């Protein structure tokens, strides 16, 4: 369980709760959608192929400044490449 919660935290996730459901452990967390691109593969790797997850939109949030700079630079580069 610690590996999963640690992995979520490394993706800017916030653990909201951990529950038992029969012999299953259910982790409730919020995590940026951008961090979920490869999450299914990571989860399967951490759980020997047994882990699953569901997702639903929760809310918009402020992007951290260091990530905002990367996003703006990437968009500017992409726009410049389109004009050429």
N, C-alpha and C positions, 0 to 999 in steps of 0.2 A: 504494500500500500504506500509506503514511503517513497518508493521510486516514482509512482504515478503522481502523487501530490507534489513531489519535487520537480517533476517534469512540467506539470501545469504551472507551477510558480516560475520556472525558467522561461516560460512563454508569456509572462506578464499576467498569468491567471491568478484569480483569488478564490480560495477554497471557501465555499459557503456552508458546507456540512458533509459529513460522512455518515451513512446509515447502513444498517444490515437489512437485507431483504432475503430471508431464508439463508441459503449458503452463499449469497452474493454480497459484495460490498458495493455500495452506491456512493459515488463522490459527486456532490453538487458544486459546481464552480462557474465563475464567469471568466471568460477569456476572449481576447480580441479575435474577431473572425479571421484576420490575416494570419494568425498563429495556427489556424486549424488546417492549413493546406495539406500538410503531411501527417496530421495527428493520428489518423487511423492506422497508418503504417507504424508509427512510433508506439502506439498503444498495443497493437498486435505483437510487436517485438518485446515489449516489457512484460506482457502477460502470456507469452507462449501461444499466441493466437486465440486466446479465450476472451479478451477484453472487447467490449463494444461501447459505443457512445451515441448519444443523441444530442442534437443542438437545436436551439431556437433563439431567435433574435430577442435581445433584452433591451438594449439602449445604445445610443451614441455616446461617445466619451471623447475627451480631449486627447489628441495624440501627443505623446511626449516630444519635447523640443528636438532632441537628437534624431528622432525618427522623422519628424516633420521636415527637417533639413534634407534628409535622404530622399524623401518622397518628392519634395519640390525639385531637387536636383535631377532626379530620374525623369520627372515629367518634363522639365525644361530640355533635357537631352533628347527625349522622345519627340517632342514638338519640333526641335531643331532638325532632327533626322527626317521628319515628315516633309519639311519645307525644301529639302535638298533633292 
